[in-house]
Amino acid sequence: MTEYRIPDDILAAHLEGETILLDFQTKRYYHLNATASAIWKGLERHLTREAIVHELTGQFDADPGTVGAAFDDLVQDLAARGLLRP
């Protein structure tokens, strides 16, 4: 199981159901929608993939397969941008 760490140079601001990320190295901003924001908050709390998927399945009334795929896609994208480190 891959664990992801949020680098120290990433700042997150949580605003009514969404999250804005600032990468201090690149000076770029990223906007996360409600689902991505919930995943990010789980990562901030150092939850496992399974715990985050379980939490979001109930929160968004979605099936675990859909939530798991969204999780995998998001963390791969964030890692590729340097916003998460495996």
URTATA-V598390 format. One record per residue. N is the residue number from 0. OMEGA is omega in whole degrees, -180 to 180 (* if undefined). D_LAST is the distance of its C-alpha to the last C-alpha in Angstrom with 1 decimal. Layout:
# URTATA-V598390
{{N,OMEGA,D_LAST} {N,OMEGA,D_LAST}}
This chain:
# URTATA-V598390
{{0,179,10.1} {1,174,6.4} {2,-179,5.7} {3,179,4.4} {4,177,6.2} {5,180,9.0} {6,-179,10.2} {7,-177,13.8} {8,175,15.4} {9,178,14.7} {10,179,17.8} {11,174,18.3} {12,-178,21.9} {13,-178,22.8} {14,176,26.0} {15,174,28.0} {16,178,25.6} {17,-179,23.3} {18,174,20.8} {19,177,20.9} {20,175,18.0} {21,175,18.9} {22,-177,16.9} {23,179,19.0} {24,-177,18.2} {25,-177,19.3} {26,-180,21.6} {27,176,20.6} {28,177,20.9} {29,-180,19.3} {30,177,21.1} {31,177,19.6} {32,-174,22.2} {33,-179,22.9} {34,179,20.6} {35,178,17.6} {36,179,18.7} {37,177,18.9} {38,180,15.4} {39,179,14.2} {40,176,16.6} {41,177,15.2} {42,177,11.7} {43,-180,13.7} {44,178,15.5} {45,177,12.5} {46,176,13.9} {47,176,12.7} {48,-177,12.7} {49,179,16.2} {50,179,17.4} {51,179,16.4} {52,180,18.1} {53,-180,21.0} {54,-177,21.5} {55,178,21.4} {56,178,23.7} {57,-177,26.3} {58,-176,25.8} {59,180,26.2} {60,-178,28.4} {61,179,26.3} {62,-176,25.7} {63,179,22.5} {64,179,22.0} {65,-180,22.2} {66,179,19.9} {67,178,17.3} {68,178,17.6} {69,178,17.3} {70,-178,14.1} {71,179,12.5} {72,-177,14.1} {73,-177,13.1} {74,176,9.3} {75,180,9.6} {76,-180,12.1} {77,178,10.4} {78,179,7.4} {79,179,10.4} {80,-180,12.2} {81,-178,10.0} {82,174,10.2} {83,175,6.7} {84,178,3.8} {85,*,0.0}}
